[in-house]
Amino acid sequence: MKRLCLAIGMAVLAATPARAADSIELCRSVAALMWSAVATAPLHEQTPLAQLTEAAPGSVKAAHPGSLGKPGQSIADALARDHAAPAALVKQLRELPPTQAMRFGTGPLWLLDRVDGTLGCHTTLAVAVPASGPAHEVALPPIGDDTDMCALSELGAVAIGGAPALWIEQSGAFSDSQAQSTVTIAAVRNDGFAPPCTVTIGYAVTEQTAHAFCDGIDCVPLIRTAELLAMRLRAGETAETLGAGVVSADKAEDSADYRRMAAIVADDKQPLELPSFGVSLDTPYTGFSDPVSFPLRLQDGHIYLARIGHGAFGWRTSPDTLLAVYRLRDDRPVAAASVYVQARRSGIANVMIK
């Protein structure tokens, strides 16, 4: 039934070119495609737009960068000399020249985009270039404050069932958010955009160990423990719940080493790196983002100090989880083991439209 409803919906879009599609129609089509085409195929490590254009190429197409002017001519020059653009618009384009231009279908509307900085912040505007009359700027649909235009996964012109639309996607770039993608879609009108709608895709995430190092500890059970702790951290558990019940008040001697290590690391303000015992890893995300410490009892019966957090590289964070385990030697914490747990999307859990 889902496939039939999808086919009917896409057929309606294709069969009524005289009436521009509403944004909500396009959001519903995308949601149906996510369930019928993407969810039923192997889920690659891609963002929703890449997933859709691969799984349903006949239904969703991404526009390729095009040219508004002659070879070697800047966008500002082309709009000023060939399309009578107003001086204020030309000045704006000269000060922050777009690096690419994408056309919405075959209509007059173009999307001009520029990306700057390590956070990948977009400077974006839309212009109408009619067959007759001057080119002019067209207001983009409201999508939030300026920070919403940074660390995007996709921003571009698309066609959904043949209907042109603006696509803005955030899939957790440079963050530990792996479980959700948010897509804002605005249908194109003759000279602007319809009010946008949002499709939120929730993913099932699995944790799988990529690297493990152990010194005097059995790595096999520790790997499973690390994967379970990664799941609990992703679920929002704190140090108190992660270490609940490990330290017993009536067995102080059992936890003396842990208490000493906890006091030492509480005063340590240095950035924490994953102990790799001299081995180079195939990822730069070996720092800890906001690590938490808690007691961990392993199968040997001893209590260790564990520190867990998402991977970090400078200010960037990763959805992967890092676990370091310490024992007390010569009155200081010494690394006994570490595990690097990768987070991977394993399937679509839910799709919501707003």
Secondary structure, DSSP 8 states (H G I E B T S, - for coil): -HHHHHHHHHHHHHH-TTS---HHHHHHHHHHHIIIIITTS---S--HHHHHHHH-TTTEEE---B-SSSTT--HHHHHHHHS---HHHHHHHHHS--SEEEE-TTSSEEEEEEEETTTTEEEEEEEE--SSS--EEE------SGGGGSS-SEEEEEEETTEEEEEEEE--TTSS--SEEEEEEEEEETTEE---EEEEEEEEEEEEEEEEEESSS-HHHHHHHHHHHHHHHHTT--HHHHTTTTS-TT-GGGSHHHHHHHHHHHT--S--B---TT---S-S--EEEEEEEEEEE-TTS-EEEEEEEEEEETTEEEEEEEEEEEEEETTEEEEEEEEEEEEEEEEEEEEEE-
